[in-house]
Structures are given as C-alpha cells and as structure tokens.
Amino acid sequence: MQPLGWRIEPKSTDKPIADPRAVLQVETAFGEESREAVDALADRAIAAGGREPRPAQDVGFMYSRSFDDPDGNLFSAIWMDPTGEPPHE
C-alpha cells in the first residue's frame, strides 16, 4: 500500500511512470481571490518543504507563483484581475 491507502498496480499501464523531479506530467493550478492570497499559499507551501522553481510572474492583470512539493510535483497559484485587460502589442 502507498500513502493514502492507494495501491499502485504495476500492470495498470504499459507507459513508464514519470519521475516528477525529472519531467512535468501535470501542473495543478489554484485560482486565488487576490495577489495576497497567491503569496500566502505559495509561502505556506515553501515553508512546508516546497521549493519555488522560478520567480513570481506579474503581468499587471495576472499574477502567479509556482512551487514544487517535496516530491517534485508542480503547483501554481494564480490571480487574475476580472476588470483588467492583457497588454496590447
């Protein structure tokens, strides 16, 4: 048995199982209500053993921070200004 009581059956797939420290298979993103909520979530994750793989991304109408959990799985916290518009090029 694995954590959470899940059983990983080696015959459930013929595909190789990805090592999250080496490849990105899934990124889980959480939509937050404010920039402060994005920072709070990322800061809690990092304090709990996570790692911030890149700096925060701020494009004015959108703000995000990413963090890896201790196993290497990638998560993001994102806030978007509902009244904002992306910059025009």
Secondary structure, 3 states (H helix, E strand, C coil): CCHHHCCCCCCCCCCCCCCCCCCCCCEEEEECCCHHHHHHHHHHHHHCCCECCCCCEECCCEEEEEEECCCCCEEEEEEECCCCCCCCC
